[in-house]
Amino acid sequence: MHVDDFIDNEYQRHNYARFFFMLHRLSAALYYDFKPWIDQYKLFCDYGDQRYRVTGCSRLGDIWLSTNFKADAGYDLRVDLEECSNWGETP
């Protein structure tokens, strides 16, 4: 599933994750203008048998996962978000 479809079609489900992805899908100009406020929101999920920090998403529709829970950028994996579960604000 493309991240934009997740944002638009998961009504009343995964609201926090949808909000996080919506912020990370802003245009670059808006994202960097609002970055001081966006940075307060953290997203975590389970992928396979491990917990990851979600650091962003791409226009191609995949999401970025990091094993480093303190990482604000960068990723270890780029995956389809349908392969993830247990979305949340905490590790």
C-alpha positions as CSV (number, residue, x, y, z in Angstrom):
1,M,0.0,0.0,0.0
2,H,1.3,3.5,-0.8
3,V,1.7,5.7,2.2
4,D,-0.7,8.3,0.7
5,D,-3.4,5.6,0.4
6,F,-2.9,4.7,4.1
7,I,-3.3,8.3,5.1
8,D,-6.5,8.7,3.0
9,N,-8.2,5.4,3.5
10,E,-7.6,4.2,7.0
11,Y,-10.4,6.3,8.6
12,Q,-10.7,5.9,12.3
13,R,-7.8,3.4,12.4
14,H,-4.2,4.2,13.1
15,N,-4.9,7.9,13.5
16,Y,-1.6,8.7,15.1
17,A,0.4,6.9,12.3
18,R,-1.7,8.6,9.6
19,F,-1.0,12.0,11.3
20,F,2.7,11.3,11.5
21,F,2.9,10.2,7.8
22,M,0.8,13.3,6.7
23,L,3.4,15.5,8.4
24,H,6.2,13.7,6.6
25,R,4.5,14.0,3.2
26,L,4.4,17.8,3.3
27,S,6.3,19.5,0.6
28,A,9.9,20.1,1.4
29,A,9.3,23.8,1.9
30,L,6.5,23.2,4.4
31,Y,8.3,20.3,6.1
32,Y,11.4,22.4,6.9
33,D,9.3,25.5,7.9
34,F,7.4,23.4,10.4
35,K,10.2,21.0,11.4
36,P,10.7,22.4,14.9
37,W,7.1,21.3,15.7
38,I,7.1,18.1,13.6
39,D,10.1,16.8,15.4
40,Q,8.2,16.3,18.6
41,Y,6.2,13.4,17.0
42,K,7.7,10.0,17.1
43,L,6.3,6.8,15.5
44,F,7.2,3.2,16.2
45,C,6.0,0.0,14.7
46,D,6.7,-3.8,14.6
47,Y,8.2,-5.2,11.5
48,G,8.9,-8.9,11.5
49,D,9.7,-9.8,15.1
50,Q,11.4,-6.5,15.9
51,R,10.4,-3.0,17.0
52,Y,11.5,0.0,14.9
53,R,11.4,3.7,14.9
54,V,9.7,5.1,11.8
55,T,11.9,8.0,10.5
56,G,9.9,9.0,7.4
57,C,8.3,7.9,4.2
58,S,9.0,8.5,0.5
59,R,6.9,9.7,-2.4
60,L,7.3,6.2,-3.8
61,G,5.1,5.1,-1.0
62,D,7.5,3.1,1.3
63,I,8.3,3.9,4.9
64,W,11.7,4.2,6.6
65,L,12.6,2.1,9.6
66,S,15.5,2.5,12.0
67,T,16.7,0.2,14.8
68,N,18.1,3.3,16.5
69,F,15.1,4.7,18.6
70,K,16.9,8.0,18.9
71,A,17.4,8.5,15.2
72,D,15.5,11.4,13.7
73,A,16.7,10.7,10.2
74,G,18.2,7.9,8.2
75,Y,17.0,4.3,8.1
76,D,18.1,0.7,8.1
77,L,15.1,-0.6,6.0
78,R,12.6,0.8,3.5
79,V,9.5,-1.3,3.6
80,D,5.8,-1.5,2.6
81,L,3.8,-0.2,5.5
82,E,1.3,-3.1,5.2
83,E,4.1,-5.3,6.5
84,C,4.1,-3.3,9.8
85,S,1.8,-3.4,12.8
86,N,1.4,-2.2,16.3
87,W,1.8,1.5,15.5
88,G,2.5,3.7,18.4
89,E,4.1,6.8,20.0
90,T,6.4,4.7,22.2
91,P,8.9,2.0,21.7
